[in-house]
Amino acid sequence: MNAAASGSGESPFHEFFKSNAETLILSVGLPPLMLRDGRLVRIAEEALHPDEVLGPIKSITPERHQDELREGYLVQFEFRAREDFQATACWREGDRYLVLRRESTL
């Protein structure tokens, strides 16, 4: 893993959207990661806390999937922000993460 962090202080979403990375990974207990050119790159050095993962999950998860997420199900959905993304989110004990993948890289 490339441990170089951007150090810019921008949100992981912002870092991901402005990059050419294929995938963003936000997981409780790990630093935010991007998959870029086949390599995992840390966006920051600090591990994410539950609120730092849950906030982004809630902000992009469609309303129709919110109940499933609260019940601990893994949800998958499309997300659009300047381009199309596939999102996978999970919020249950032991599995608390969000993965965004650019459609153009699938």
PEHU-V690976 format. One record per residue. N is the residue number from 1. RES is the residue in one letter. PSI is psi in degrees with one decimal (* if undefined). D_FIRST is the distance of its C-alpha to the first C-alpha in Angstrom with 1 decimal. Layout:
n;res;psi;d_first
N;RES;PSI;D_FIRST
N;RES;PSI;D_FIRST
This chain:
n;res;psi;d_first
1;M;138.2;0.0
2;N;116.6;3.8
3;A;8.4;6.0
4;A;124.0;9.0
5;A;152.9;11.3
6;S;-37.3;14.4
7;G;11.4;16.8
8;S;-16.7;19.5
9;G;1.9;20.6
10;E;158.8;20.9
11;S;153.8;20.4
12;P;-37.7;17.3
13;F;-48.2;19.9
14;H;-45.6;21.0
15;E;-44.0;17.7
16;F;-47.5;17.0
17;F;-32.5;20.6
18;K;-9.9;20.7
19;S;178.0;17.5
20;N;22.5;17.4
21;A;150.6;14.5
22;E;-34.2;15.4
23;T;142.8;14.5
24;L;133.8;14.4
25;I;118.3;13.6
26;L;118.4;15.6
27;S;134.3;16.0
28;V;131.9;18.0
29;G;-6.0;16.4
30;L;156.2;12.9
31;P;156.2;12.0
32;P;138.7;12.5
33;L;151.5;9.8
34;M;144.8;10.5
35;L;115.2;9.9
36;R;123.8;10.9
37;D;38.5;12.0
38;G;7.3;10.2
39;R;139.8;6.6
40;L;130.7;5.3
41;V;129.1;6.4
42;R;136.6;8.1
43;I;-30.8;11.8
44;A;164.8;13.0
45;E;-30.1;12.5
46;E;139.6;15.2
47;A;146.4;15.1
48;L;142.3;17.4
49;H;161.7;21.0
50;P;-44.4;23.1
51;D;-28.1;25.0
52;E;-16.3;22.0
53;V;-42.5;21.1
54;L;-39.5;24.7
55;G;-54.4;26.0
56;P;-37.8;23.9
57;I;-50.9;24.6
58;K;-34.6;28.3
59;S;-25.7;28.4
60;I;-11.3;27.5
61;T;125.0;28.7
62;P;148.9;32.2
63;E;-39.3;35.1
64;R;-16.2;35.9
65;H;-7.0;32.6
66;Q;-43.4;32.8
67;D;-43.1;35.1
68;E;-41.3;32.9
69;L;-44.9;29.9
70;R;-30.4;32.1
71;E;-1.1;33.2
72;G;12.1;29.7
73;Y;153.9;29.4
74;L;128.6;26.3
75;V;143.6;27.3
76;Q;138.5;26.3
77;F;165.4;27.8
78;E;148.3;27.7
79;F;136.3;27.0
80;R;124.6;28.3
81;A;92.2;27.4
82;R;-25.8;28.2
83;E;173.0;26.8
84;D;141.2;26.4
85;F;151.7;23.6
86;Q;131.7;23.4
87;A;142.5;22.6
88;T;126.5;22.1
89;A;145.7;22.9
90;C;136.1;23.7
91;W;79.5;25.3
92;R;162.1;26.5
93;E;125.6;26.2
94;G;-20.6;22.9
95;D;97.7;21.5
96;R;97.5;21.2
97;Y;164.9;19.0
98;L;131.1;19.2
99;V;123.7;17.5
100;L;130.7;18.8
101;R;132.6;18.6
102;R;131.1;20.5
103;E;-36.1;23.5
104;S;-12.4;23.3
105;T;0.9;20.1
106;L;*;21.5
